[in-house]
Amino acid sequence: MKLILPFLAVALASQASAEVSQSLDRYCGSIAKSAEVMMAMHQTSKMTLADTIRAGQRAAASNDHAQVYNRLGSCSYCVPRLEG
């Protein structure tokens, strides 16, 4: 019994650490993708950067990725990143 408890504690701690790491990776990836999409919107639609940021925030808040995709449909640089 003395050997099992430390093993379980280590196993649970490593699992929790892995889950936190995966969550952080997803969060950072989401931020990077949002920044990339906002810059692409700014460059392809000639919106001001402030308007682009507001549009990106609205799309993110409504989780409406189709709206972002439709705006970038003609941009060969951005579309593969949105579909991937």
Biopython code that builds the backbone (N, CA, C, O; Angstrom):
import numpy as np
from Bio.PDB.StructureBuilder import StructureBuilder

atoms = [
    (1, "MET", "N", (0.826, -1.197, 0.000)),
    (1, "MET", "CA", (0.000, 0.000, 0.000)),
    (1, "MET", "C", (0.864, 1.253, 0.000)),
    (1, "MET", "O", (0.525, 2.254, -0.630)),
    (2, "LYS", "N", (2.005, 1.184, 0.728)),
    (2, "LYS", "CA", (2.878, 2.351, 0.795)),
    (2, "LYS", "C", (3.464, 2.685, -0.571)),
    (2, "LYS", "O", (3.717, 3.853, -0.868)),
    (3, "LEU", "N", (3.680, 1.678, -1.401)),
    (3, "LEU", "CA", (4.236, 1.903, -2.732)),
    (3, "LEU", "C", (3.184, 2.408, -3.715)),
    (3, "LEU", "O", (3.511, 3.160, -4.633)),
    (4, "ILE", "N", (1.971, 2.020, -3.541)),
    (4, "ILE", "CA", (0.906, 2.385, -4.475)),
    (4, "ILE", "C", (0.534, 3.861, -4.365)),
    (4, "ILE", "O", (0.330, 4.515, -5.388)),
    (5, "LEU", "N", (0.444, 4.391, -3.173)),
    (5, "LEU", "CA", (0.023, 5.786, -3.006)),
    (5, "LEU", "C", (0.970, 6.788, -3.663)),
    (5, "LEU", "O", (0.495, 7.676, -4.371)),
    (6, "PRO", "N", (2.273, 6.691, -3.466)),
    (6, "PRO", "CA", (3.158, 7.637, -4.167)),
    (6, "PRO", "C", (3.072, 7.494, -5.690)),
    (6, "PRO", "O", (3.124, 8.486, -6.417)),
    (7, "PHE", "N", (2.942, 6.257, -6.161)),
    (7, "PHE", "CA", (2.823, 6.033, -7.599)),
    (7, "PHE", "C", (1.567, 6.703, -8.149)),
    (7, "PHE", "O", (1.612, 7.355, -9.192)),
    (8, "LEU", "N", (0.444, 6.542, -7.443)),
    (8, "LEU", "CA", (-0.802, 7.177, -7.875)),
    (8, "LEU", "C", (-0.689, 8.696, -7.850)),
    (8, "LEU", "O", (-1.186, 9.371, -8.751)),
    (9, "ALA", "N", (-0.047, 9.230, -6.833)),
    (9, "ALA", "CA", (0.113, 10.684, -6.738)),
    (9, "ALA", "C", (0.929, 11.219, -7.910)),
    (9, "ALA", "O", (0.583, 12.247, -8.492)),
    (10, "VAL", "N", (1.998, 10.530, -8.250)),
    (10, "VAL", "CA", (2.838, 10.954, -9.384)),
    (10, "VAL", "C", (2.062, 10.830, -10.693)),
    (10, "VAL", "O", (2.138, 11.713, -11.548)),
    (11, "ALA", "N", (1.321, 9.745, -10.850)),
    (11, "ALA", "CA", (0.547, 9.541, -12.076)),
    (11, "ALA", "C", (-0.507, 10.629, -12.246)),
    (11, "ALA", "O", (-0.678, 11.161, -13.342)),
    (12, "LEU", "N", (-1.209, 10.959, -11.174)),
    (12, "LEU", "CA", (-2.230, 12.011, -11.241)),
    (12, "LEU", "C", (-1.612, 13.374, -11.518)),
    (12, "LEU", "O", (-2.161, 14.162, -12.290)),
    (13, "ALA", "N", (-0.484, 13.653, -10.899)),
    (13, "ALA", "CA", (0.185, 14.943, -11.114)),
    (13, "ALA", "C", (0.660, 15.081, -12.554)),
    (13, "ALA", "O", (0.527, 16.153, -13.145)),
    (14, "SER", "N", (1.207, 14.024, -13.125)),
    (14, "SER", "CA", (1.691, 14.113, -14.509)),
    (14, "SER", "C", (0.530, 14.242, -15.486)),
    (14, "SER", "O", (0.652, 14.930, -16.500)),
    (15, "GLN", "N", (-0.594, 13.589, -15.197)),
    (15, "GLN", "CA", (-1.770, 13.714, -16.055)),
    (15, "GLN", "C", (-2.311, 15.136, -16.002)),
    (15, "GLN", "O", (-2.661, 15.702, -17.038)),
    (16, "ALA", "N", (-2.384, 15.717, -14.819)),
    (16, "ALA", "CA", (-2.866, 17.092, -14.672)),
    (16, "ALA", "C", (-1.939, 18.056, -15.398)),
    (16, "ALA", "O", (-2.402, 18.996, -16.045)),
    (17, "SER", "N", (-0.645, 17.832, -15.294)),
    (17, "SER", "CA", (0.330, 18.682, -15.976)),
    (17, "SER", "C", (0.154, 18.603, -17.489)),
    (17, "SER", "O", (0.227, 19.623, -18.173)),
    (18, "ALA", "N", (-0.075, 17.416, -18.013)),
    (18, "ALA", "CA", (-0.271, 17.241, -19.454)),
    (18, "ALA", "C", (-1.536, 17.948, -19.919)),
    (18, "ALA", "O", (-1.547, 18.565, -20.984)),
    (19, "GLU", "N", (-2.608, 17.861, -19.123)),
    (19, "GLU", "CA", (-3.857, 18.522, -19.486)),
    (19, "GLU", "C", (-3.699, 20.037, -19.485)),
    (19, "GLU", "O", (-4.223, 20.715, -20.369)),
    (20, "VAL", "N", (-2.988, 20.570, -18.508)),
    (20, "VAL", "CA", (-2.740, 22.013, -18.456)),
    (20, "VAL", "C", (-1.911, 22.435, -19.658)),
    (20, "VAL", "O", (-2.180, 23.472, -20.264)),
    (21, "SER", "N", (-0.915, 21.649, -20.005)),
    (21, "SER", "CA", (-0.060, 21.953, -21.148)),
    (21, "SER", "C", (-0.862, 21.957, -22.448)),
    (21, "SER", "O", (-0.690, 22.853, -23.275)),
    (22, "GLN", "N", (-1.729, 20.976, -22.636)),
    (22, "GLN", "CA", (-2.563, 20.917, -23.837)),
    (22, "GLN", "C", (-3.516, 22.101, -23.895)),
    (22, "GLN", "O", (-3.721, 22.688, -24.958)),
    (23, "SER", "N", (-4.093, 22.449, -22.765)),
    (23, "SER", "CA", (-5.008, 23.583, -22.715)),
    (23, "SER", "C", (-4.287, 24.876, -23.076)),
    (23, "SER", "O", (-4.814, 25.705, -23.818)),
    (24, "LEU", "N", (-3.087, 25.039, -22.548)),
    (24, "LEU", "CA", (-2.297, 26.232, -22.845)),
    (24, "LEU", "C", (-1.916, 26.274, -24.320)),
    (24, "LEU", "O", (-1.938, 27.340, -24.934)),
    (25, "ASP", "N", (-1.567, 25.125, -24.894)),
    (25, "ASP", "CA", (-1.245, 25.063, -26.325)),
    (25, "ASP", "C", (-2.438, 25.489, -27.169)),
    (25, "ASP", "O", (-2.286, 26.249, -28.125)),
    (26, "ARG", "N", (-3.626, 25.001, -26.819)),
    (26, "ARG", "CA", (-4.832, 25.374, -27.572)),
    (26, "ARG", "C", (-5.104, 26.865, -27.450)),
    (26, "ARG", "O", (-5.441, 27.521, -28.436)),
    (27, "TYR", "N", (-4.959, 27.404, -26.242)),
    (27, "TYR", "CA", (-5.206, 28.825, -26.011)),
    (27, "TYR", "C", (-4.232, 29.684, -26.815)),
    (27, "TYR", "O", (-4.642, 30.642, -27.470)),
    (28, "CYS", "N", (-2.945, 29.345, -26.767)),
    (28, "CYS", "CA", (-1.935, 30.120, -27.498)),
    (28, "CYS", "C", (-2.143, 29.999, -29.001)),
    (28, "CYS", "O", (-1.982, 30.975, -29.734)),
    (29, "GLY", "N", (-2.497, 28.816, -29.458)),
    (29, "GLY", "CA", (-2.774, 28.625, -30.881)),
    (29, "GLY", "C", (-3.959, 29.444, -31.335)),
    (29, "GLY", "O", (-3.957, 29.993, -32.437)),
    (30, "SER", "N", (-4.965, 29.528, -30.495)),
    (30, "SER", "CA", (-6.150, 30.324, -30.808)),
    (30, "SER", "C", (-5.804, 31.800, -30.920)),
    (30, "SER", "O", (-6.269, 32.484, -31.832)),
    (31, "ILE", "N", (-4.991, 32.291, -29.995)),
    (31, "ILE", "CA", (-4.581, 33.697, -30.040)),
    (31, "ILE", "C", (-3.767, 33.968, -31.299)),
    (31, "ILE", "O", (-3.979, 34.979, -31.968)),
    (32, "ALA", "N", (-2.850, 33.087, -31.624)),
    (32, "ALA", "CA", (-2.016, 33.275, -32.816)),
    (32, "ALA", "C", (-2.865, 33.269, -34.075)),
    (32, "ALA", "O", (-2.652, 34.083, -34.975)),
    (33, "LYS", "N", (-3.828, 32.354, -34.145)),
    (33, "LYS", "CA", (-4.697, 32.278, -35.315)),
    (33, "LYS", "C", (-5.546, 33.539, -35.419)),
    (33, "LYS", "O", (-5.734, 34.063, -36.517)),
    (34, "SER", "N", (-6.060, 34.031, -34.305)),
    (34, "SER", "CA", (-6.865, 35.251, -34.317)),
    (34, "SER", "C", (-6.053, 36.435, -34.811)),
    (34, "SER", "O", (-6.542, 37.236, -35.608)),
    (35, "ALA", "N", (-4.828, 36.550, -34.349)),
    (35, "ALA", "CA", (-3.973, 37.662, -34.777)),
    (35, "ALA", "C", (-3.683, 37.561, -36.268)),
    (35, "ALA", "O", (-3.684, 38.570, -36.973)),
    (36, "GLU", "N", (-3.436, 36.355, -36.746)),
    (36, "GLU", "CA", (-3.157, 36.147, -38.166)),
    (36, "GLU", "C", (-4.374, 36.505, -39.015)),
    (36, "GLU", "O", (-4.242, 37.149, -40.055)),
    (37, "VAL", "N", (-5.552, 36.089, -38.574)),
    (37, "VAL", "CA", (-6.782, 36.387, -39.304)),
    (37, "VAL", "C", (-7.038, 37.887, -39.328)),
    (37, "VAL", "O", (-7.418, 38.433, -40.363)),
    (38, "MET", "N", (-6.833, 38.556, -38.201)),
    (38, "MET", "CA", (-7.073, 40.001, -38.163)),
    (38, "MET", "C", (-6.122, 40.750, -39.089)),
    (38, "MET", "O", (-6.537, 41.692, -39.764)),
    (39, "MET", "N", (-4.861, 40.351, -39.132)),
    (39, "MET", "CA", (-3.920, 41.017, -40.037)),
    (39, "MET", "C", (-4.301, 40.754, -41.491)),
    (39, "MET", "O", (-4.196, 41.647, -42.332)),
    (40, "ALA", "N", (-4.741, 39.539, -41.789)),
    (40, "ALA", "CA", (-5.151, 39.219, -43.157)),
    (40, "ALA", "C", (-6.378, 40.031, -43.558)),
    (40, "ALA", "O", (-6.460, 40.523, -44.683)),
    (41, "MET", "N", (-7.326, 40.170, -42.644)),
    (41, "MET", "CA", (-8.512, 40.984, -42.936)),
    (41, "MET", "C", (-8.103, 42.424, -43.203)),
    (41, "MET", "O", (-8.629, 43.066, -44.113)),
    (42, "HIS", "N", (-7.184, 42.921, -42.427)),
    (42, "HIS", "CA", (-6.701, 44.289, -42.591)),
    (42, "HIS", "C", (-6.052, 44.454, -43.963)),
    (42, "HIS", "O", (-6.274, 45.460, -44.637)),
    (43, "GLN", "N", (-5.256, 43.480, -44.377)),
    (43, "GLN", "CA", (-4.526, 43.591, -45.639)),
    (43, "GLN", "C", (-5.408, 43.345, -46.855)),
    (43, "GLN", "O", (-5.220, 43.992, -47.885)),
    (44, "THR", "N", (-6.366, 42.425, -46.763)),
    (44, "THR", "CA", (-7.169, 42.078, -47.941)),
    (44, "THR", "C", (-8.372, 42.980, -48.128)),
    (44, "THR", "O", (-8.817, 43.175, -49.259)),
    (45, "SER", "N", (-8.902, 43.526, -47.069)),
    (45, "SER", "CA", (-10.113, 44.342, -47.211)),
    (45, "SER", "C", (-9.843, 45.822, -47.052)),
    (45, "SER", "O", (-10.762, 46.635, -47.148)),
    (46, "LYS", "N", (-8.605, 46.178, -46.812)),
    (46, "LYS", "CA", (-8.206, 47.577, -46.654)),
    (46, "LYS", "C", (-8.966, 48.272, -45.522)),
    (46, "LYS", "O", (-9.209, 49.477, -45.572)),
    (47, "MET", "N", (-9.334, 47.501, -44.512)),
    (47, "MET", "CA", (-9.948, 48.085, -43.318)),
    (47, "MET", "C", (-8.837, 48.695, -42.474)),
    (47, "MET", "O", (-7.677, 48.293, -42.571)),
    (48, "THR", "N", (-9.195, 49.657, -41.657)),
    (48, "THR", "CA", (-8.197, 50.152, -40.711)),
    (48, "THR", "C", (-7.922, 49.035, -39.713)),
    (48, "THR", "O", (-8.756, 48.151, -39.515)),
    (49, "LEU", "N", (-6.778, 49.076, -39.102)),
    (49, "LEU", "CA", (-6.427, 48.020, -38.154)),
    (49, "LEU", "C", (-7.387, 48.012, -36.968)),
    (49, "LEU", "O", (-7.744, 46.944, -36.471)),
    (50, "ALA", "N", (-7.810, 49.192, -36.510)),
    (50, "ALA", "CA", (-8.763, 49.261, -35.390)),
    (50, "ALA", "C", (-10.091, 48.610, -35.769)),
    (50, "ALA", "O", (-10.666, 47.869, -34.972)),
    (51, "ASP", "N", (-10.589, 48.885, -36.999)),
    (51, "ASP", "CA", (-11.835, 48.259, -37.456)),
    (51, "ASP", "C", (-11.669, 46.748, -37.587)),
    (51, "ASP", "O", (-12.582, 45.983, -37.275)),
    (52, "THR", "N", (-10.504, 46.332, -38.046)),
    (52, "THR", "CA", (-10.230, 44.905, -38.192)),
    (52, "THR", "C", (-10.238, 44.205, -36.840)),
    (52, "THR", "O", (-10.795, 43.116, -36.700)),
    (53, "ILE", "N", (-9.621, 44.833, -35.851)),
    (53, "ILE", "CA", (-9.590, 44.245, -34.506)),
    (53, "ILE", "C", (-10.998, 44.125, -33.951)),
    (53, "ILE", "O", (-11.355, 43.101, -33.368)),
    (54, "ARG", "N", (-11.800, 45.172, -34.132)),
    (54, "ARG", "CA", (-13.194, 45.113, -33.656)),
    (54, "ARG", "C", (-13.965, 44.011, -34.376)),
    (54, "ARG", "O", (-14.724, 43.274, -33.745)),
    (55, "ALA", "N", (-13.780, 43.890, -35.691)),
    (55, "ALA", "CA", (-14.465, 42.839, -36.451)),
    (55, "ALA", "C", (-14.016, 41.457, -35.984)),
    (55, "ALA", "O", (-14.831, 40.542, -35.861)),
    (56, "GLY", "N", (-12.725, 41.311, -35.726)),
    (56, "GLY", "CA", (-12.214, 40.034, -35.227)),
    (56, "GLY", "C", (-12.770, 39.694, -33.861)),
    (56, "GLY", "O", (-13.080, 38.537, -33.579)),
    (57, "GLN", "N", (-12.897, 40.707, -33.007)),
    (57, "GLN", "CA", (-13.456, 40.471, -31.670)),
    (57, "GLN", "C", (-14.920, 40.078, -31.766)),
    (57, "GLN", "O", (-15.379, 39.196, -31.040)),
    (58, "ARG", "N", (-15.663, 40.736, -32.670)),
    (58, "ARG", "CA", (-17.082, 40.384, -32.837)),
    (58, "ARG", "C", (-17.218, 38.956, -33.359)),
    (58, "ARG", "O", (-18.055, 38.193, -32.876)),
    (59, "ALA", "N", (-16.396, 38.595, -34.342)),
    (59, "ALA", "CA", (-16.464, 37.238, -34.903)),
    (59, "ALA", "C", (-16.081, 36.202, -33.852)),
    (59, "ALA", "O", (-16.698, 35.140, -33.769)),
    (60, "ALA", "N", (-15.063, 36.510, -33.050)),
    (60, "ALA", "CA", (-14.646, 35.571, -32.002)),
    (60, "ALA", "C", (-15.716, 35.453, -30.932)),
    (60, "ALA", "O", (-15.977, 34.362, -30.424)),
    (61, "ALA", "N", (-16.338, 36.580, -30.589)),
    (61, "ALA", "CA", (-17.368, 36.559, -29.549)),
    (61, "ALA", "C", (-18.582, 35.764, -30.002)),
    (61, "ALA", "O", (-19.206, 35.067, -29.202)),
    (62, "SER", "N", (-18.917, 35.868, -31.283)),
    (62, "SER", "CA", (-20.079, 35.139, -31.783)),
    (62, "SER", "C", (-19.699, 33.747, -32.280)),
    (62, "SER", "O", (-20.554, 32.951, -32.668)),
    (63, "ASN", "N", (-18.374, 33.470, -32.257)),
    (63, "ASN", "CA", (-17.857, 32.184, -32.728)),
    (63, "ASN", "C", (-18.278, 31.922, -34.170)),
    (63, "ASN", "O", (-18.528, 30.781, -34.557)),
    (64, "ASP", "N", (-18.354, 32.996, -34.964)),
    (64, "ASP", "CA", (-18.809, 32.897, -36.346)),
    (64, "ASP", "C", (-17.614, 32.827, -37.284)),
    (64, "ASP", "O", (-17.226, 33.832, -37.879)),
    (65, "HIS", "N", (-17.037, 31.651, -37.414)),
    (65, "HIS", "CA", (-15.862, 31.496, -38.263)),
    (65, "HIS", "C", (-16.227, 31.585, -39.738)),
    (65, "HIS", "O", (-15.376, 31.915, -40.564)),
    (66, "ALA", "N", (-17.484, 31.296, -40.081)),
    (66, "ALA", "CA", (-17.910, 31.412, -41.479)),
    (66, "ALA", "C", (-17.810, 32.857, -41.941)),
    (66, "ALA", "O", (-17.442, 33.117, -43.087)),
    (67, "GLN", "N", (-18.131, 33.792, -41.069)),
    (67, "GLN", "CA", (-18.034, 35.213, -41.408)),
    (67, "GLN", "C", (-16.589, 35.568, -41.748)),
    (67, "GLN", "O", (-16.337, 36.260, -42.734)),
    (68, "VAL", "N", (-15.660, 35.109, -40.957)),
    (68, "VAL", "CA", (-14.246, 35.381, -41.208)),
    (68, "VAL", "C", (-13.813, 34.682, -42.492)),
    (68, "VAL", "O", (-13.111, 35.274, -43.312)),
    (69, "TYR", "N", (-14.220, 33.443, -42.670)),
    (69, "TYR", "CA", (-13.846, 32.686, -43.869)),
    (69, "TYR", "C", (-14.362, 33.372, -45.128)),
    (69, "TYR", "O", (-13.637, 33.471, -46.118)),
    (70, "ASN", "N", (-15.607, 33.848, -45.102)),
    (70, "ASN", "CA", (-16.184, 34.508, -46.271)),
    (70, "ASN", "C", (-15.418, 35.768, -46.639)),
    (70, "ASN", "O", (-15.283, 36.091, -47.819)),
    (71, "ARG", "N", (-14.922, 36.472, -45.654)),
    (71, "ARG", "CA", (-14.149, 37.683, -45.938)),
    (71, "ARG", "C", (-12.808, 37.342, -46.563)),
    (71, "ARG", "O", (-12.278, 38.122, -47.355)),
    (72, "LEU", "N", (-12.258, 36.197, -46.222)),
    (72, "LEU", "CA", (-10.919, 35.845, -46.683)),
    (72, "LEU", "C", (-10.934, 34.821, -47.806)),
    (72, "LEU", "O", (-9.887, 34.288, -48.174)),
    (73, "GLY", "N", (-12.105, 34.543, -48.352)),
    (73, "GLY", "CA", (-12.229, 33.493, -49.357)),
    (73, "GLY", "C", (-11.331, 33.656, -50.564)),
    (73, "GLY", "O", (-10.986, 32.670, -51.215)),
    (74, "SER", "N", (-10.947, 34.882, -50.874)),
    (74, "SER", "CA", (-10.118, 35.101, -52.056)),
    (74, "SER", "C", (-8.630, 35.161, -51.730)),
    (74, "SER", "O", (-7.807, 35.318, -52.632)),
    (75, "CYS", "N", (-8.284, 35.040, -50.480)),
    (75, "CYS", "CA", (-6.890, 35.181, -50.076)),
    (75, "CYS", "C", (-6.237, 33.802, -49.984)),
    (75, "CYS", "O", (-6.525, 33.043, -49.060)),
    (76, "SER", "N", (-5.371, 33.478, -50.925)),
    (76, "SER", "CA", (-4.771, 32.144, -50.956)),
    (76, "SER", "C", (-3.811, 31.921, -49.795)),
    (76, "SER", "O", (-3.513, 30.776, -49.452)),
    (77, "TYR", "N", (-3.326, 32.990, -49.191)),
    (77, "TYR", "CA", (-2.426, 32.854, -48.046)),
    (77, "TYR", "C", (-3.189, 32.427, -46.798)),
    (77, "TYR", "O", (-2.697, 31.608, -46.022)),
    (78, "CYS", "N", (-4.376, 32.972, -46.600)),
    (78, "CYS", "CA", (-5.106, 32.780, -45.345)),
    (78, "CYS", "C", (-6.024, 31.572, -45.349)),
    (78, "CYS", "O", (-6.172, 30.912, -44.321)),
    (79, "VAL", "N", (-6.640, 31.267, -46.475)),
    (79, "VAL", "CA", (-7.642, 30.204, -46.506)),
    (79, "VAL", "C", (-7.094, 28.866, -46.016)),
    (79, "VAL", "O", (-7.766, 28.210, -45.219)),
    (80, "PRO", "N", (-5.902, 28.422, -46.451)),
    (80, "PRO", "CA", (-5.404, 27.138, -45.928)),
    (80, "PRO", "C", (-5.232, 27.143, -44.412)),
    (80, "PRO", "O", (-5.426, 26.112, -43.769)),
    (81, "ARG", "N", (-4.878, 28.264, -43.845)),
    (81, "ARG", "CA", (-4.695, 28.344, -42.398)),
    (81, "ARG", "C", (-6.036, 28.277, -41.674)),
    (81, "ARG", "O", (-6.123, 27.724, -40.578)),
    (82, "LEU", "N", (-7.071, 28.833, -42.277)),
    (82, "LEU", "CA", (-8.391, 28.771, -41.650)),
    (82, "LEU", "C", (-8.981, 27.373, -41.763)),
    (82, "LEU", "O", (-9.671, 26.911, -40.854)),
    (83, "GLU", "N", (-8.714, 26.703, -42.868)),
    (83, "GLU", "CA", (-9.269, 25.366, -43.060)),
    (83, "GLU", "C", (-8.517, 24.316, -42.260)),
    (83, "GLU", "O", (-9.070, 23.260, -41.949)),
    (84, "GLY", "N", (-7.255, 24.594, -41.920)),
    (84, "GLY", "CA", (-6.413, 23.613, -41.224)),
    (84, "GLY", "C", (-6.641, 23.524, -39.797)),
    (84, "GLY", "O", (-5.990, 22.733, -39.116)),
]
sb = StructureBuilder()
sb.init_structure("model")
sb.init_model(0)
sb.init_chain("A")
sb.init_seg("    ")
for serial, (resi, resn, name, xyz) in enumerate(atoms, 1):
    if name == "N":
        sb.init_residue(resn, " ", resi, " ")
    sb.init_atom(name, np.array(xyz, "f"), 0.0, 1.0, " ", f" {name:<3s}", serial, name[0])
structure = sb.get_structure()
